[in-house]
Amino acid sequence: MMNPTFLNPPRPLITCMIQATNPTDAIAAIRNAAFDGCDAYGLQVCKLEDQYQTEETLRKIMKPMGAKPCYATYYRHGSNLDKTDDEIAEGLLFIQKCGGNLIDVMGDLFCRDPLELTMDEEAIKKQMALIDTIHARGGEVLMSSHTYKFLPAEEVLRIAKEQERRGADICKIVTGATTEEEELENLRITTLLRKELKKPFLFLSAGRSKLHRTIGPMLGCCMWLTVPQHDALSTKSQPVCRAIRAIADNFDYLPERE
C-alpha cells in the first residue's frame, strides 16, 4: 500500500484544517470533515494543550483520518508560546513519527524575520538539515512564510524560489489583500507562480475576502485549506469544507475544446 501523499494528486486537494485544544474535539472535527468530502487533513498540533501532545494521543487523533494524508503544523503560538525554535524543530520530527505526512517548516525557523523567511546562513543550514531528516524518514515538507501583507509579484516569487531552493516539496506564502485591486493582482500572481516554480505551491491572501482562497486552486495552487465549521479556534478566512467540495465538483472553468 502506498503512503498517503500531498504530492502530484490528480487535482487540488481539499484539506480540512483541524484546530482543537483536546483530542475529543479534534476527532469529532475529523469525522465531520470526512462526511463533508475532504481529501486530506491539516492538524495544527500547537493548538492542542501540552498534556495531549503525546505519541499515544496524536496517533489516536490521526487514526480516524484513515488513508487520507495529514498536513501538520507546529507554529509559535498556542501551546508553543514558550518553546524555543529548537524545541519546535524537535516537535516537528515527533509529529512526523506519530503519523504526520506533510510537515510545515516555517521559513524563519531558527531566526525570526518579519516576512517569515530568514536569510541568516546558519539558520538556513539548520532548516535544510531538518528538511533532509524529514525526507530521510519518508516525509514531505511544506515551507511556510506568513507575511499577512500585500507583496508585489517579484517579492512573492523571490520567497517561493528561496523556499524551493531550501528543499521544500511545497512552497506556501500567505500575503494580504485589502482592496479589490490587490486581490485581483494576487490571482494574477498565482498564475505566475504556476509558470515559474518547479514545485507545487500554496499561495493565499488574508484580508479582504475569500475569493483568492476559493479559486486559487483553479489557477495553480495545489490545495484548498478549509475548516469543518467556523468556531472560536478556526481561521475565519478559510472557507468551509462542504462549500469548497460543492465548488470543486461543479465549477465549470476549463476552456472549451473542439
MARMARFI-950479 format. One record per residue (C-alpha): residue number from 0; residue in three letters; chain; x, y, z. Coordinates in steps of 0.5 Angstrom, whole numbers, plus 500, padded with zeros to 3 digits. Layout:
N
(NUM, ALA, A, (X, Y, Z)),
...
! end
This chain:
258
(0, MET, A, (500, 500, 500)),
(1, MET, A, (503, 507, 498)),
(2, ASN, A, (504, 512, 504)),
(3, PRO, A, (499, 518, 503)),
(4, THR, A, (502, 524, 500)),
(5, PHE, A, (500, 531, 498)),
(6, LEU, A, (505, 531, 492)),
(7, ASN, A, (502, 530, 485)),
(8, PRO, A, (495, 529, 486)),
(9, PRO, A, (490, 529, 480)),
(10, ARG, A, (487, 535, 482)),
(11, PRO, A, (488, 540, 488)),
(12, LEU, A, (486, 537, 495)),
(13, ILE, A, (481, 540, 500)),
(14, THR, A, (485, 540, 506)),
(15, CYS, A, (481, 541, 512)),
(16, MET, A, (485, 544, 518)),
(17, ILE, A, (483, 542, 525)),
(18, GLN, A, (484, 546, 531)),
(19, ALA, A, (482, 544, 538)),
(20, THR, A, (485, 544, 545)),
(21, ASN, A, (483, 537, 546)),
(22, PRO, A, (483, 530, 543)),
(23, THR, A, (476, 529, 543)),
(24, ASP, A, (474, 536, 540)),
(25, ALA, A, (480, 534, 534)),
(26, ILE, A, (477, 527, 533)),
(27, ALA, A, (470, 530, 532)),
(28, ALA, A, (472, 535, 527)),
(29, ILE, A, (476, 530, 523)),
(30, ARG, A, (470, 525, 523)),
(31, ASN, A, (465, 531, 521)),
(32, ALA, A, (470, 533, 516)),
(33, ALA, A, (470, 526, 512)),
(34, PHE, A, (463, 527, 511)),
(35, ASP, A, (464, 534, 508)),
(36, GLY, A, (468, 531, 503)),
(37, CYS, A, (475, 533, 505)),
(38, ASP, A, (481, 530, 501)),
(39, ALA, A, (486, 531, 507)),
(40, TYR, A, (487, 534, 514)),
(41, GLY, A, (491, 539, 517)),
(42, LEU, A, (493, 538, 524)),
(43, GLN, A, (495, 544, 528)),
(44, VAL, A, (498, 541, 534)),
(45, CYS, A, (500, 547, 537)),
(46, LYS, A, (493, 549, 539)),
(47, LEU, A, (493, 542, 543)),
(48, GLU, A, (494, 543, 550)),
(49, ASP, A, (501, 541, 552)),
(50, GLN, A, (498, 535, 556)),
(51, TYR, A, (495, 532, 550)),
(52, GLN, A, (502, 533, 546)),
(53, THR, A, (504, 525, 547)),
(54, GLU, A, (505, 520, 542)),
(55, GLU, A, (499, 516, 544)),
(56, THR, A, (494, 522, 544)),
(57, LEU, A, (497, 524, 537)),
(58, ARG, A, (496, 517, 534)),
(59, LYS, A, (489, 517, 537)),
(60, ILE, A, (487, 523, 534)),
(61, MET, A, (490, 522, 527)),
(62, LYS, A, (487, 515, 526)),
(63, PRO, A, (480, 517, 524)),
(64, MET, A, (484, 520, 518)),
(65, GLY, A, (485, 513, 515)),
(66, ALA, A, (488, 513, 509)),
(67, LYS, A, (488, 521, 508)),
(68, PRO, A, (494, 525, 508)),
(69, CYS, A, (496, 529, 514)),
(70, TYR, A, (499, 536, 514)),
(71, ALA, A, (502, 538, 521)),
(72, THR, A, (504, 545, 523)),
(73, TYR, A, (507, 547, 530)),
(74, TYR, A, (508, 554, 530)),
(75, ARG, A, (510, 559, 535)),
(76, HIS, A, (503, 561, 538)),
(77, GLY, A, (498, 557, 542)),
(78, SER, A, (502, 552, 547)),
(79, ASN, A, (508, 553, 544)),
(80, LEU, A, (509, 561, 546)),
(81, ASP, A, (514, 559, 551)),
(82, LYS, A, (518, 554, 547)),
(83, THR, A, (525, 555, 543)),
(84, ASP, A, (525, 554, 536)),
(85, ASP, A, (530, 548, 537)),
(86, GLU, A, (524, 545, 541)),
(87, ILE, A, (519, 547, 535)),
(88, ALA, A, (524, 543, 531)),
(89, GLU, A, (524, 537, 535)),
(90, GLY, A, (517, 537, 536)),
(91, LEU, A, (516, 537, 528)),
(92, LEU, A, (520, 531, 528)),
(93, PHE, A, (516, 528, 534)),
(94, ILE, A, (510, 529, 530)),
(95, GLN, A, (512, 526, 524)),
(96, LYS, A, (514, 520, 528)),
(97, CYS, A, (507, 520, 530)),
(98, GLY, A, (504, 520, 523)),
(99, GLY, A, (504, 527, 520)),
(100, ASN, A, (506, 526, 513)),
(101, LEU, A, (507, 534, 511)),
(102, ILE, A, (511, 537, 516)),
(103, ASP, A, (511, 545, 516)),
(104, VAL, A, (517, 548, 517)),
(105, MET, A, (517, 556, 518)),
(106, GLY, A, (521, 560, 513)),
(107, ASP, A, (524, 564, 519)),
(108, LEU, A, (525, 558, 524)),
(109, PHE, A, (532, 559, 528)),
(110, CYS, A, (532, 566, 526)),
(111, ARG, A, (525, 570, 527)),
(112, ASP, A, (524, 575, 521)),
(113, PRO, A, (518, 580, 519)),
(114, LEU, A, (517, 576, 513)),
(115, GLU, A, (518, 569, 516)),
(116, LEU, A, (524, 568, 511)),
(117, THR, A, (530, 569, 515)),
(118, MET, A, (537, 570, 511)),
(119, ASP, A, (541, 568, 516)),
(120, GLU, A, (546, 563, 514)),
(121, GLU, A, (547, 559, 520)),
(122, ALA, A, (539, 559, 521)),
(123, ILE, A, (538, 556, 513)),
(124, LYS, A, (543, 551, 514)),
(125, LYS, A, (539, 548, 520)),
(126, GLN, A, (533, 549, 516)),
(127, MET, A, (536, 545, 511)),
(128, ALA, A, (539, 540, 515)),
(129, LEU, A, (532, 539, 519)),
(130, ILE, A, (529, 538, 512)),
(131, ASP, A, (534, 533, 510)),
(132, THR, A, (532, 529, 516)),
(133, ILE, A, (524, 529, 515)),
(134, HIS, A, (526, 527, 508)),
(135, ALA, A, (530, 521, 510)),
(136, ARG, A, (525, 519, 515)),
(137, GLY, A, (520, 519, 509)),
(138, GLY, A, (516, 525, 510)),
(139, GLU, A, (514, 531, 506)),
(140, VAL, A, (516, 538, 507)),
(141, LEU, A, (512, 545, 506)),
(142, MET, A, (516, 551, 508)),
(143, SER, A, (511, 557, 510)),
(144, SER, A, (512, 564, 510)),
(145, HIS, A, (506, 568, 513)),
(146, THR, A, (507, 576, 512)),
(147, TYR, A, (500, 578, 512)),
(148, LYS, A, (501, 584, 508)),
(149, PHE, A, (501, 585, 500)),
(150, LEU, A, (507, 584, 497)),
(151, PRO, A, (509, 585, 489)),
(152, ALA, A, (510, 579, 485)),
(153, GLU, A, (517, 580, 484)),
(154, GLU, A, (518, 579, 492)),
(155, VAL, A, (513, 573, 492)),
(156, LEU, A, (517, 570, 487)),
(157, ARG, A, (523, 571, 491)),
(158, ILE, A, (520, 568, 497)),
(159, ALA, A, (518, 562, 494)),
(160, LYS, A, (524, 561, 490)),
(161, GLU, A, (528, 561, 496)),
(162, GLN, A, (523, 556, 500)),
(163, GLU, A, (524, 552, 494)),
(164, ARG, A, (532, 552, 494)),
(165, ARG, A, (532, 550, 501)),
(166, GLY, A, (529, 543, 499)),
(167, ALA, A, (521, 544, 501)),
(168, ASP, A, (517, 540, 497)),
(169, ILE, A, (511, 545, 497)),
(170, CYS, A, (512, 553, 498)),
(171, LYS, A, (507, 557, 502)),
(172, ILE, A, (506, 564, 502)),
(173, VAL, A, (501, 568, 506)),
(174, THR, A, (500, 575, 504)),
(175, GLY, A, (495, 580, 504)),
(176, ALA, A, (489, 584, 500)),
(177, THR, A, (486, 590, 503)),
(178, THR, A, (483, 592, 496)),
(179, GLU, A, (480, 589, 490)),
(180, GLU, A, (486, 591, 486)),
(181, GLU, A, (491, 588, 491)),
(182, GLU, A, (486, 581, 491)),
(183, LEU, A, (486, 581, 483)),
(184, GLU, A, (493, 582, 483)),
(185, ASN, A, (494, 576, 488)),
(186, LEU, A, (490, 572, 483)),
(187, ARG, A, (495, 574, 477)),
(188, ILE, A, (501, 572, 482)),
(189, THR, A, (498, 566, 483)),
(190, THR, A, (498, 564, 475)),
(191, LEU, A, (506, 567, 475)),
(192, LEU, A, (508, 562, 481)),
(193, ARG, A, (505, 556, 477)),
(194, LYS, A, (509, 558, 471)),
(195, GLU, A, (516, 560, 475)),
(196, LEU, A, (516, 555, 480)),
(197, LYS, A, (518, 547, 479)),
(198, LYS, A, (515, 545, 486)),
(199, PRO, A, (508, 545, 488)),
(200, PHE, A, (506, 552, 492)),
(201, LEU, A, (500, 554, 496)),
(202, PHE, A, (499, 562, 495)),
(203, LEU, A, (494, 565, 500)),
(204, SER, A, (491, 572, 502)),
(205, ALA, A, (489, 575, 508)),
(206, GLY, A, (484, 581, 509)),
(207, ARG, A, (479, 583, 504)),
(208, SER, A, (475, 577, 502)),
(209, LYS, A, (476, 569, 501)),
(210, LEU, A, (476, 570, 493)),
(211, HIS, A, (483, 568, 493)),
(212, ARG, A, (483, 562, 497)),
(213, THR, A, (477, 560, 494)),
(214, ILE, A, (479, 560, 487)),
(215, GLY, A, (487, 560, 488)),
(216, PRO, A, (487, 552, 486)),
(217, MET, A, (483, 553, 480)),
(218, LEU, A, (489, 558, 478)),
(219, GLY, A, (495, 553, 480)),
(220, CYS, A, (495, 553, 488)),
(221, CYS, A, (496, 545, 490)),
(222, MET, A, (490, 545, 495)),
(223, TRP, A, (485, 549, 499)),
(224, LEU, A, (485, 550, 506)),
(225, THR, A, (478, 549, 509)),
(226, VAL, A, (475, 549, 516)),
(227, PRO, A, (470, 544, 518)),
(228, GLN, A, (466, 550, 521)),
(229, HIS, A, (467, 557, 524)),
(230, ASP, A, (468, 557, 531)),
(231, ALA, A, (473, 560, 537)),
(232, LEU, A, (479, 557, 534)),
(233, SER, A, (478, 556, 527)),
(234, THR, A, (481, 561, 522)),
(235, LYS, A, (476, 566, 519)),
(236, SER, A, (479, 567, 512)),
(237, GLN, A, (479, 559, 511)),
(238, PRO, A, (472, 557, 507)),
(239, VAL, A, (468, 552, 510)),
(240, CYS, A, (470, 545, 507)),
(241, ARG, A, (463, 543, 505)),
(242, ALA, A, (462, 549, 501)),
(243, ILE, A, (469, 548, 497)),
(244, ARG, A, (467, 541, 496)),
(245, ALA, A, (461, 544, 492)),
(246, ILE, A, (465, 549, 488)),
(247, ALA, A, (470, 544, 486)),
(248, ASP, A, (465, 539, 484)),
(249, ASN, A, (461, 544, 480)),
(250, PHE, A, (465, 550, 478)),
(251, ASP, A, (466, 549, 470)),
(252, TYR, A, (472, 553, 469)),
(253, LEU, A, (476, 549, 464)),
(254, PRO, A, (476, 552, 457)),
(255, GLU, A, (472, 550, 451)),
(256, ARG, A, (476, 544, 447)),
(257, GLU, A, (474, 542, 440)),
! end
